[in-house]
Amino acid sequence: MALPLVLFDVNGTLSDTGRMSQHFEEIGAPAPLAALWFASVLRDGFALTAVGQNVAFHDVAAGALRVVLADQVLNRGVDDAVAHVMASLQDLPVHPDVADGIRALRAGGFAVAVLTNGAASTAEALLDRGGIRDAVDAVLSVEDAPRWKPAPESYSHALETLKRAADDVVLVAVHPWDVDGAARAGLRTVWLNREGTPYPATMTRPDHEVSSIGDLTRVLGG
């Protein structure tokens, strides 16, 4: 039986979004505000997705940023602060396990692609910085799909583009909502549980759970 294609989420799964806290400190905002901001981006993006809209990730992120910074005493004007944080978002590193883990998958015979709610250009740049763009067969974004993940159309777009059947693709993500959405669309799933937290009981369980990308070759049978 042929090995499945491994389809990675990007934000938080491959990129180390935890680094954003230091960039909030650089503008005079408290570090924990970064987590609230990112949660607000997802909330607003999902709300727009629920009503059938597909708004660019950058626009949703910048809008949510202005909201969370509105009551903060910053060390610069709000326009400069937003520009600084948004530029920093474009320069995140990959997690330490990403490069070796993806190369191990390729060595094990797996095809690899990514599907992001952000811009394809941002994902391309991330993979370039991580030195693994050559190991990824396709970089896909919901900017070319009807709606954001976890809407079913986002996964259908990926399957159509990759020319793969749903059960021939394994979605890997740190976000339970992404795992749940992919499972409902018929894909196989792996939850990348970097933090050792419980999986939400109301969401579809993943087929596998790992703590590192380096574990994927073992659990997927490569």
N, C-alpha and C positions, 0 to 999 in steps of 0.2 A: 504494500500500500504506500502511495506517495506521501511524503511529509507535507503537513499543512503549511500555508503561508502564515507567518507571524506578523500581525498588524499592531503596531504600537500607537498608543496615544502619545502626545508630545508634552503638553504643559503639565509639569509636576511628575510625569512618568519618566520622560527623558531629561527634561530641563530641571535644574535645581531652583525651583521658585522660592524656596526658603531664603535664598540670598537677597530677595527683595526687601527684607526687613532692614538691612543695612542702608539701602538706598532711601528708605523713608527717614531714617535717622539723619542722613546727609542733608535733607531739606528741613530738618528741625521737627519732624513728626515722630511720634513714638513708634518703636519697632513693631509692636503687636498690631498696629493699624494696617500693616501690609496684609495680614491674614484676613482681616475684615474686608479690605478692599477686594481681594481676589474672590472671596465668597460673594461679595456684592456683584462682581462681574458675572459670575456664573448665574446668580439669581436673575439679574436683568436679562442676560442672554437667553436663559431658559424661558423667561416670561415672554420675550419676543418670539422665541421659537414656538411656544404654545399657541400663539395667535397667527402663526404662519409667516412670520417675518424672518429674514436672514440678514441681520445687520453685521457689518464688519466687526471682528473682535476688537480691533484698535479703537473704533468709535465707542463701543460699549465700555471698554476699559477706561478710556479717557473720561467719558461721562461719569462713570462710577467714581473715578478718582477725584473729580471736582467735588462730588458730594461728600466723600469721607474727609476731605481736607478742609471743608467749608468752615468748621469751627476750630481749626488748629491755628496756633501761633507759629508761623513758619519763619525761616531765616531768609526768605526771598519771596517775591511776588508769586501768586498762585499760578500764573501762566508759566513762569520759569520752573516752578515746582513740578507741575504736570509734565512739562517737557523733559525734565530730568528723569523722573520716574519712568515715563514711557520709553525714553532712550535706553534706560537701564534694563528694561524688560527685553529689549532686543539684543542684549549682550550677556545673557545668562549662560553659565556653563552647563554641561551635562553632569549628571550624577556620576560618582566614581566607578560604579559598576556597569555603566552603559557601553563603553567602547569594547571592553573585553567580552562582555555578555553577548553583544550583537555579533562580534567576530566569531565567537564560539558557535552561535547558531548557524552562521554561514558555513563554518567548517564542518558542522554536523549535517549539512545538506538542506537547511531550511532557506526558503525565500523570505525576505524581510521588506516590509513597507511601513509607512506611518500615515496616520489620519488625524489631523488636528482641527480644532475649532478656531485656531488662529490662522494667520496668513501662511501660505506655502513658502513664501520668501523667508519668513522668520524661521520656519522649521529647517529650510535648506541651510540657512546661515548657522543655525545651532549644530546641525550635523557636520558642517564644514569645520566649525571650531572644535568639535569633538573628534575630528579626524576619522569620521566613519561614513561620510557621504557616499563613498564608493561601495560600502557594504549594504546600502539600502537601495532596493530596486525601484521604489516609487515613493514620492512625497505627495500626499493628497491632502486637500483642505476642503472643509465644508463651504468655503467661499464659492466653490463650484457645484455645490449641492443645494437642494431646496431649503434645507434647514440645518441648524446645528445638531451635533450629537447632544442628547441621546434619541433624537427623533429617528424613526426607522428609515426615512429617506436618506439620511447621512450614510448609514451603513450600506444601503442599496446602491448608492452612488459609488462607494468604494468597491463593492463586489462587481459592479458593471465595468468600472474602469480597469480593475485587475483581472477581469474575465475569470472569476473564481466563483464556485458555489459556496453558499454560506457555511456549510459544514466542512469546507476545505480551508477555512480561515480561523485563526485564533487571535482574538483581540486581547491585548495585554494593557492594563491600565491600573493606576493607583486609585482611581475614582470608582467607588461602587456604583454610582449612577451610570457610568460608561459601561461597566461590566453588565449591569442589568439591561441597559438598552441594547447592547450587542447580543446578549443571550435571547432577548425577545425577538430580535431580528434573525435568529437562527444560527448565529456564529458560535463557535466554541470560545471559551473565555478563561483568562487567568487573571486573578487579582494580585497585583504587586503590592503587598502589604509591608511597606517600608517601616512603618511606625509601630507595628505589632498591636494594632487596634482591632476591636471586634468588627465583624462585618454586619451591616444593618440587617435586622431580621426581616424587614418588609421587602427586601430586594432579592431578585433571583440570585441564588448562590452561584459562584464561579465553578467551573469544572476543576480548576486547580488554584492553589494559593501558594505564593512564593514570597520570600523576603528579599530576593535579589534577582536581577536579570540573569546572573550567572547560573541560577537554578533551572532556567527554562529548558535547556537541552535535555536535562535529566527527566523532568516531569513530562515533557512532550515526546520523549522516546527517540530522540535523535542519536 
